[in-house]
Amino acid sequence: MARTGSMQQRRGGFQTKARMLMAVCVSGVLLLSSGPSAANKLTEGQQNQNSGPGDATQEGPTFEGEVAKCVLKTSTAEDGSSQAKNTTGLTLSKENLVVSLQCSGEKNAIVPKDQKKVCSAAPNAKVADCKGTDTDKQITLKSLLGTSGDIQWKKTIVSTDNKGEVMTLKIKESELPLFDKAFFVGCEEDKAQARTSQATECKVNVSVKARPSTVGENNVVTCAYGKDSNPRPLEVEMSADNDTLTIDCGTDGSLKPTKYTEEFCVTDNSQLESCTTKKFSEILRTFLPSWWVSDSQNGSAKLTIPESGFPEEQQQFRLGCIPKKTTESPQASLSVNTEKEEGAQNTGASTSNCSVIVTVKASNFSSLASSIAPTAAVAGGAAALTGFLVGSF
């Protein structure tokens, strides 16, 4: 009897295991017969648990003139299309002194929030690194451009339904820097739980072209060192009526030749760093170094020629300003053409020298003497003719 009961228990266990094995096989057949859709649904369910509904992605930037537009959109899943970045940027220059950034979409906010600041240009810099108010990734526009007064963005359109904002930066030509500069701004979803990723940010590079070198009133030369600041030498004319010359190199430039209070560069040599020099006394006989007054604190120098110091004949000389080697600014121009080129810091190739050709007119006394000589000759001839005629009668 005991043996019979044992056999029945074993037979029941085998039957249970057989049923389980059959259930597994049937489930496998059903899964295979349903095709890949079942497996896909399982994978999608896992992804949805990780990502969650309503993820936001940025589109852009796109550009219309000097206006950059970024659009924040909400989608149930990222398809990667918003990752593509436009390969251009905005430019501030003499020809264009206004740029705008438009961040559209719900809670799409401009970075940085401080309207007096922009994001520091650096290789691989991200908008997320520039967020907040206490960060070394930001720089004031005043410091970047080297202006005496504050400069800031202005909100031109603010959406009342919290669906984005527009900011505009407008500067004067005199507020352009002496060197080419660069910075960036951007848009990012403005909420505490927003993810920090390239999908939720939109970066806009801004290139700032240096001002051109200029000659102002009273022969005041202001030198700049941008790549396009000096397409040709500046020309200045000194005379008894306009007897001063001021050259402002700025604190980031040096006046050349080094011994400019004694010598000058010849006009047919355009290389200021290694030019052929001559003594001022060779063209201005009574020249004294004291005719030059230097302002080392501001990087400028002024030449005054006294009335008695002008030459008998017109003369020319060249001098100018070159950027100091230490002026390879950390905020120097970054290319806005491709993301790959962002690390191309200003190494000097994007600077230029400011060359000035000065023409010194002949003295008024020399001009007067040259004009009197023919008159005297005519008068003498007339007197001789009169004497001859009188003697004939």
Helices and strands as residue ranges (DSSP letters): H 2-33, H 37-51, E 55-64, E 67-75, G 81-83, E 90-92, E 98-104, E 108-111, E 117-120, G 127-130, E 138-140, H 141-145, E 154-158, E 164-170, G 173-175, E 181-189, G 198-200, E 201-208, E 214-216, G 217-219, E 220-222, E 234-238, E 244-248, E 253-256, E 263-265, E 277-279, G 280-282, G 289-291, E 292-295, E 300-304, G 307-309, E 315-323, G 325-327, G 339-343, E 354-360, H 364-392
